[in-house]
Amino acid sequence: MNFLSPARRPGTADEVANVAELLMMPQGAFITGSDFLIDGGATAAYFYGPLKPAER
């Protein structure tokens, strides 16, 4: 497969679970109202990089 996202691979369940674990641990107690993009940079690549749609 050819992945165009910066990570060049799909994410794993463990990588998503790591963020969930952080949010549930005491170390994440001060994190509130945040969005965590766990997508290997695909969202940024879509808006600013090689995945950005062509201008019309």
CNS distance restraints for C-alpha pairs under 8 A (distance, minus, plus):
assign (resid   2 and name CA) (resid   8 and name CA) 7.54 0.50 0.50
assign (resid   3 and name CA) (resid   8 and name CA) 4.94 0.50 0.50
assign (resid   3 and name CA) (resid   9 and name CA) 5.99 0.50 0.50
assign (resid   3 and name CA) (resid  10 and name CA) 7.93 0.50 0.50
assign (resid   4 and name CA) (resid   8 and name CA) 6.19 0.50 0.50
assign (resid   4 and name CA) (resid  42 and name CA) 7.83 0.50 0.50
assign (resid   4 and name CA) (resid  50 and name CA) 7.34 0.50 0.50
assign (resid   4 and name CA) (resid  51 and name CA) 7.05 0.50 0.50
assign (resid   5 and name CA) (resid   9 and name CA) 7.48 0.50 0.50
assign (resid   5 and name CA) (resid  40 and name CA) 6.63 0.50 0.50
assign (resid   5 and name CA) (resid  41 and name CA) 5.98 0.50 0.50
assign (resid   5 and name CA) (resid  42 and name CA) 4.71 0.50 0.50
assign (resid   5 and name CA) (resid  45 and name CA) 6.29 0.50 0.50
assign (resid   5 and name CA) (resid  51 and name CA) 7.70 0.50 0.50
assign (resid   6 and name CA) (resid  40 and name CA) 6.33 0.50 0.50
assign (resid   6 and name CA) (resid  41 and name CA) 5.51 0.50 0.50
assign (resid   6 and name CA) (resid  42 and name CA) 6.68 0.50 0.50
assign (resid   6 and name CA) (resid  45 and name CA) 7.16 0.50 0.50
assign (resid   7 and name CA) (resid  40 and name CA) 4.93 0.50 0.50
assign (resid   7 and name CA) (resid  41 and name CA) 6.56 0.50 0.50
assign (resid   8 and name CA) (resid  40 and name CA) 7.89 0.50 0.50
assign (resid   9 and name CA) (resid  40 and name CA) 7.79 0.50 0.50
assign (resid  10 and name CA) (resid  39 and name CA) 7.87 0.50 0.50
assign (resid  10 and name CA) (resid  40 and name CA) 7.51 0.50 0.50
assign (resid  11 and name CA) (resid  15 and name CA) 6.54 0.50 0.50
assign (resid  11 and name CA) (resid  16 and name CA) 7.61 0.50 0.50
assign (resid  11 and name CA) (resid  38 and name CA) 7.79 0.50 0.50
assign (resid  11 and name CA) (resid  39 and name CA) 6.74 0.50 0.50
assign (resid  11 and name CA) (resid  40 and name CA) 6.85 0.50 0.50
assign (resid  12 and name CA) (resid  16 and name CA) 6.74 0.50 0.50
assign (resid  13 and name CA) (resid  17 and name CA) 6.08 0.50 0.50
assign (resid  14 and name CA) (resid  18 and name CA) 6.09 0.50 0.50
assign (resid  15 and name CA) (resid  19 and name CA) 6.93 0.50 0.50
assign (resid  15 and name CA) (resid  38 and name CA) 7.96 0.50 0.50
assign (resid  16 and name CA) (resid  20 and name CA) 6.55 0.50 0.50
assign (resid  16 and name CA) (resid  38 and name CA) 6.62 0.50 0.50
assign (resid  17 and name CA) (resid  21 and name CA) 5.94 0.50 0.50
assign (resid  18 and name CA) (resid  22 and name CA) 6.24 0.50 0.50
assign (resid  19 and name CA) (resid  23 and name CA) 6.36 0.50 0.50
assign (resid  20 and name CA) (resid  24 and name CA) 6.40 0.50 0.50
assign (resid  21 and name CA) (resid  25 and name CA) 6.17 0.50 0.50
assign (resid  22 and name CA) (resid  26 and name CA) 7.94 0.50 0.50
assign (resid  22 and name CA) (resid  27 and name CA) 6.63 0.50 0.50
assign (resid  22 and name CA) (resid  28 and name CA) 5.44 0.50 0.50
assign (resid  23 and name CA) (resid  27 and name CA) 7.59 0.50 0.50
assign (resid  23 and name CA) (resid  28 and name CA) 4.64 0.50 0.50
assign (resid  23 and name CA) (resid  29 and name CA) 6.87 0.50 0.50
assign (resid  23 and name CA) (resid  31 and name CA) 7.20 0.50 0.50
assign (resid  24 and name CA) (resid  28 and name CA) 6.45 0.50 0.50
assign (resid  24 and name CA) (resid  29 and name CA) 7.42 0.50 0.50
assign (resid  25 and name CA) (resid  29 and name CA) 6.83 0.50 0.50
assign (resid  37 and name CA) (resid  41 and name CA) 7.91 0.50 0.50
assign (resid  37 and name CA) (resid  43 and name CA) 7.75 0.50 0.50
assign (resid  39 and name CA) (resid  43 and name CA) 6.99 0.50 0.50
assign (resid  41 and name CA) (resid  45 and name CA) 6.16 0.50 0.50
assign (resid  42 and name CA) (resid  46 and name CA) 6.09 0.50 0.50
assign (resid  42 and name CA) (resid  51 and name CA) 7.94 0.50 0.50
assign (resid  43 and name CA) (resid  47 and name CA) 6.42 0.50 0.50
assign (resid  44 and name CA) (resid  48 and name CA) 5.68 0.50 0.50
assign (resid  44 and name CA) (resid  49 and name CA) 6.72 0.50 0.50
assign (resid  45 and name CA) (resid  49 and name CA) 4.07 0.50 0.50
assign (resid  45 and name CA) (resid  50 and name CA) 5.80 0.50 0.50
assign (resid  45 and name CA) (resid  51 and name CA) 5.30 0.50 0.50
assign (resid  45 and name CA) (resid  52 and name CA) 6.55 0.50 0.50
assign (resid  46 and name CA) (resid  50 and name CA) 6.85 0.50 0.50
assign (resid  46 and name CA) (resid  51 and name CA) 4.30 0.50 0.50
assign (resid  46 and name CA) (resid  52 and name CA) 4.41 0.50 0.50
assign (resid  46 and name CA) (resid  53 and name CA) 7.32 0.50 0.50
assign (resid  47 and name CA) (resid  51 and name CA) 7.22 0.50 0.50
assign (resid  47 and name CA) (resid  52 and name CA) 5.20 0.50 0.50
assign (resid  48 and name CA) (resid  52 and name CA) 5.99 0.50 0.50
